[in-house]
Amino acid sequence: MGRCYFVYFMSNESRMLYVGVTNDLHKRVFQHKSKLIPGFTQKYNLYKLVYFEMLGDIRAAIAREKQIKGWLRSKKVALIISKNPQWKDLAEIWFKNPSKTRVPSCGAVVNPVPT
């Protein structure tokens, strides 16, 4: 099975947005939540994973990240709302209850919004 890459949005209670790309969503979200890497997400406490997409090619993932970063905020918000209307933290249980964690992986069909 090939590698997969994720384009994702981190947010906070004020719904400030950060768009990123990674090949390990679980690890990267942990870094954001734990404030392990200095920068925008640490400064503004962007700890909620509110949206992600899985892609099979790094070039496609980087292109998608750049495309989204070029959008107006309203279009980014519409994308989030289309999959996660309540802006739930999609990774909330990943680190609280590891035995019930369903972290997206390559080739998996994932419903990114908890039910």
Secondary structure, 3 states (H helix, E strand, C coil): CCCCEEEEEEECCCCCEEEEEECCHHHHHHHHHHCCCCCHHHHCCCCEEEEEEEECCHHHHHHHHHHHHCCCHHHHHHHHHHHCCCCCCCCCCCCCCHHHCCCCCCCCCCCCCCC
